[in-house]
Amino acid sequence: MLVLSRRVGESLVIGGGITVTVVEVRGETIRLGIDAPRDVRVNRAEVVAAVEAENAAAAGADDVAADALRALAAGVRRPQDPSGDARGGDARHDGAGQEPSA
């Protein structure tokens, strides 16, 4: 890790496209200004860590939810067609693709 000393108003440049400027120092708090291209994401480390933890917890919950959905789906039957055909086909056909004879 590179450690630099900067005073208020001083900057450093990262990779030619990102400029970090010390805006204010108040006690133990330092305010930084970051000028970066729009396609570069700038996030606080604690926010990134919290999002990653939430994503990991959600991924674990997905397995439980998927199992619950499978159990529900296994217990659900298709409603019967008004013709009594459990296949849910068109009642005008005899199932072999032929129109019923009158």
N, C-alpha and C positions, 0 to 999 in steps of 0.2 A: 504494500500500500504506500502510495506517495503521500507525504504529509507536507503541507505548505502553510506558511503564515501569510495572512492577508489582513489589510486594514479596511475600514469602511470606505467604500468607493472603488476599491481595487478588485480586479477580475482575474479569472484564469480561463483559458480556452481549451476545450477538449475536442480533439479531432478536427479542428478547423470550423466546425459548424455549431458548436455548443459553447456558450459563454456563461460562466457562473460569476456573479458579482456579489460581494458582501454589501448588503444594503444597510444593515443596522446591527449593533451589538448592544444588548440590554441585559446586564447581569450574566447569567449562564446561557442566555438565548441569543442565537445568531440568526438574523433574517437574511436569506439568500435570494437573489433574483436569478432566474435561469432563462436564458434566451436560446431556444432550440428550434429546429425545423418541426413543422406540424406532424410529420410522420415519426418523430422520436417521442416515445412515451417517457414521461417523467413522473415517477411516483415515489412517495415516502416508503422506506423499507418496511416499516411496521404495517402499512396498509397492504403491501404486497404479501407479507407473511400472513396477515389475517385472511386475505382472499384465498390464498393457497390452502390454508387450514379449512376454510369453509367449503372449498371445492372438494377436498379430500373427504370431508364428512358427508357431503352430498353424494359423492360417488359411492360411498359405503351404504348410504340409505337407499340408493337406487337398486341394489341387489335385494334388499328386504322388500321394497315396493314391487319389484318385478315378480318376486315369489308370491306376494299377496295377490297380484293381478292374475298370475297363472292359476292360482287356487280358485279365484272367483270365476275365471273363464271356464275352468273345468266343470264347475257346477252349474253353468248357464246352458240351457238348451235353446235351440232355435225355435221360435214360435211356429206353430203349424199354419199352413196355408188354409184359407177358408174351405178349400175343396177337400181338406183332410190329408193332403200330400205334405208330409213332413220335410220333403226336399225343398219346399219353397218355390216350386216351379209354377208356370202359368197354368191355371185351372182349365184353360181351353184346350190344352194339349194332353194327349194320353201318356206322355213321357217318352214316347218313341219318336216324337217329332211329327206325329200325324194328328190332323184335326179329328175330333170325335165325330162319329157318324150320327146323323139325326134320325 
